[in-house]
Amino acid sequence: MEQAELQLLVEKISIESFGKQFNHQASFNPRLRSTGGRYLLGSHNIEINKKYLDELGEKELIGIIKHELCHYHLHLEGKGYQHKDQEFKKLLKKTGAPRFCTQLPGREVKRAVKKILIYQCTKCQLIYRRKRSIDTNRYVCGKCKGKLKKIKEVTLE
């Protein structure tokens, strides 16, 4: 699909699903990585990630276009166009647009591995659990002023 075909598809979907004209530019943006598309507030243009068409097909592309057109039409009407707004959620439901696009295959989000550091006071044996490491040469136990010692590091998934 070329840029001109995308423009025609967006205009067609806008008329069929929203009953309103799309009077701006729709284009493929090869720099988009983590999103299916975006609506630009300043220029009112819509940019689409072509990888979604190539890897997930036209049905997914149509869903992304509908989603971006929801932003477009609500913004131009001066209504709530953000994901958190009730008007936006209602229009998504009415037009059958997805709230979020499908994850591209092989590009799963890398989750941060949570680790807990466990320290113990050498004097009173009080246990401290921390997400960030403590400089044991600088900090002491808050209860008895004893020296802290790192016991272990626990990794949670």
N, C-alpha and C positions, 0 to 999 in steps of 0.2 A: 504494500500500500504506500502510495506517495503522499506528499503534503496536500496536494489538491484534492485527492480522494478523501483524506482525513477531514479537510475543511467541509466538504460536501456531506460527509457522514455526520459531523457535529451539527451542521445546520439542519439536516433531516431529523435527527434525534431531538433537537430543540423544539422543532415544530410539532412533531408527533407526541412527545412525552410532556412538554411544558406548554404547548400552544403559543409559543413566543419565538420571535426571531433571535438568532445569534448573529450579531453585527460586528464581531471582532475576529481576530485571527486565531486559528487552531493550528498547532504545529507539533512535530516530533522533536523532543529535546534529548539528544544522546547522552547528555551529562547527568540526567536524573538517574539515581542509583537505588535509593531506598523507598521510592514512592512510585505509584502508577501514573500520577499526573499532578498538575498544580494549576491553580487559578491565580493569575497575577492581578493584585488589587489596583496597581497603578495604571496599567495599560488595558486591563480587562481581557487580556488574551489567555488562552488555555494552552498548556504544554503537556504533552503525553509522552510516557516512556514507551518506546517502540518494542523493548524487550518483552513487555507483557503481551503484545500482539503476536510476536514471533514464538514465544514459549507457551502461552496459555490460550491463544486463539482470540477470535473476534468477539465471542460472548463476553469474555473478561474485559476486552477493550471497550465494549459498549457500556458495561457497568461503570468503568472508570470515567468515561465521557459523561454519563448521567450524573455521577457524583460531582464532577467539576462544574457541570451546568447548574447544579443546585446552588453551589457557591456563587456562580456568575449571576443567575437571575435574582437571588435573594439580595446580593450586594447592590445590584443596580436599582432594586426596589427600596433600598434603605432598611431592609429587615435583617434579622439575625442570621448571618451567613456562616458563623463559626461552628465547629463540630459540637460544641457544648450547648448551642442554642436550640430551643424547642422547635422553632420554625424550621430550622435546618433538618432536624430529625423527622419532623412530620413530612416535609417535602421528599426526603429520601424514601420514606415508607410509601408515600403516594406514587412515586415514579418507579419504585422497584430498584432503586440504586443502592449499591452496597455501602455500608459505613466505612469499611476498610477494604483495601484490595487484597487479593490472595497473595501469599508469600511466593516469590519466585522459587522454583525448585533448585536445590543446591545452595541457597543463600539464607540459611537459617540464621536467626539472630543469635549472636554469641552472648550468652548470659554471663554476668560477672560471677565468678566463683567466690562465695562468701567464706571468709575465714575468721575464726575467733582465736585470739591469743589469750592464753591463760597464764597469769602471774600469781605468785604466792609470796606472802610476807614470810621471811625466814624467822621472825621473832614470834608473831602471834598466829601464824598459819592462815591468815585471812586470804581468801581467793578473790582475784580480780579478773573479770572477763572483759576484754577490749577488742574492738575492731581494728584499731590502729596500734602500732607498736609503741612501747614506752621506753624512754632512755633510762635504764635501771641505774645508771651512774648519777643521774640528776634527780630522779623522783624517788620518794620513800613512801611507806605505808601511811595512809591518812589516819589510821587508828592509833598506832603505837610508835610511828617514826622508824620502824624497822626497815631493813634492806629488802628490796623486791628481787625475786628470781623468776625467770621465765620457766614455766613448767612444760607447756606443750602448745602446739598450734593445731587447731581442729578445723578441717575443711568440710563445709556443708554444701550440699548440692540440691 
